[in-house]
Amino acid sequence: MTEAERASTRATAVGSRGRGVFYVHTLGCQMNVHDSERIAGVLEAEGYVPATEEQVLDKDVDLIVMNTCAVRENAAERMYGTIGLWAQLKRDRPNLQIAVGGCMAQLDRRRIAERAPWVDAVFGTKNIGSLPRLLDQARMIGEPQVDVVDRLDYFPSQLPAARASRVSSWVSISIGCNNTCTFCIVPTTRGREHDRRPGDILAEIRQCVADGAKEVTLLGQNVNSFGYGIGDRYAFSKLLRACGQIEGLERVRFTSPHPAAFTDDVIAAMAGTPNVMHQLHFPLQSGSDRILRAMRRSYRSARFLDILGRIRQAMPDAQISTDIIVGFPGETEEDFDETMRVVREARFSSAFTFEYSPRPGTPAASMEQVPKDVVQNRFDRLVALQESITAQELAKFEGRDVEVMITGAAGKKDSATHRVTGRERTGTLVHIGVPQGEPMPQVGDFVTATVTHAGRHNLIADPDPARGQTYHVRH
């Protein structure tokens, strides 16, 4: 269903609840966010109506769907805690239906139904399209319905999508993972890696652009190993270059690549394709070679830093973020010092830093754990280091002109300064003050403005054209 068709469907549903008003509650990564768009698309195609913001706040809904994450232990705790709160909603509104999908559903399918019998439907990552049928069966039979398949029969991308943004679209190029990292549950919940056909991917991107998208983000558990399954190690760089030929596509991003598969041809494709942004999320996980070996990460710190150096040589403006796990089983103070050393050398723009969380069923869960107080101390030290580096890197933007794609308004509505917000080409968040007398830019517009101040995690551009500072809008 195109954006125009969805808008028409929503317009005819005004004043009507259709088959029911639904809300999707999403936990976890970008892949889950995109899966939630597919869940919403499947429901809308079956006549369900998405809840308005007011209906969500008032809990005036007929169906709540939770799309779960299983990467960290607290994600499971959050899931069960939230479902427990929803039990009271169900008691207050017996006709309310509750469904649970995603990675925890794939992993804990029977336990969810046993522990939370007020849940009507449990479905997995590989059978999103089954949800309407399960809801119908639960309504007729009066019992929870569980249908979680382990075999991939179709790509979720074949399902309709109700995209959360008009101008930015997620496009999945593969699902699953062939790696065996000892801390990770993803291969269990998502399965082995399966790639989509390049022609299908490009057709979806063209449709996104036809529906109004100006930016796409290519998604994959190991996005840059795309094509390895058929022996084409240049498939991902070819795909990036093909994206450069799509008229109207202004920006292309991708996440998350694996360092071991980040080859020179991918670097060249990024540097040489004008609409591929110089933004990269590059998961380090640890700076200690001993810990990387225990994690079964197929690179070592010297190789990681060498690849990083080649990326920056080709793209000096690249903004590179990372993931780091603190307190992996067996991590010593010397191992942690190595992580701190690599972070100092790498100078990441930002880092998603996690305290190690054991996931049942992974090899690392049975290893000797690091005491929690030790992990907390290391975590705090690493965050302080990265915050300092982030501030220094953001300060380099001051006085520079940046091009920002507007995604919405920023700040308080009653503020004297009228600001819009968006991301500049390398992904940094920018809040732009609109000069007095200028019309407010709209979502999807591109604003080139001079950065006047660097915040802790974003940039401020309050340009004064009278002082020679740039402010220009491109529709």
Beta strands, then each sheet from edge to edge (+ up, - down):
strand 1: 21-26
strand 2: 49-50
strand 3: 63-68
strand 4: 97-102
strand 5: 121-123
strand 6: 145-147
strand 7: 168-172
strand 8: 174-175
strand 9: 194-195
strand 10: 215-219
strand 11: 251-255
strand 12: 279-281
strand 13: 319-326
strand 14: 350-355
strand 15: 401-410
strand 16: 419-424
strand 17: 429-433
strand 18: 446-450
strand 19: 453-454
strand 20: 459-461
strand 21: 471-474
sheet 1: 2+ 1+ 3+ 4+ 5+ 6+
sheet 2: 7+ 10+ 11+
sheet 3: 8+ 9-
sheet 4: 12+ 13+ 14+
sheet 5: 19+ 20- 17- 16+ 15- 18+ 21-
end
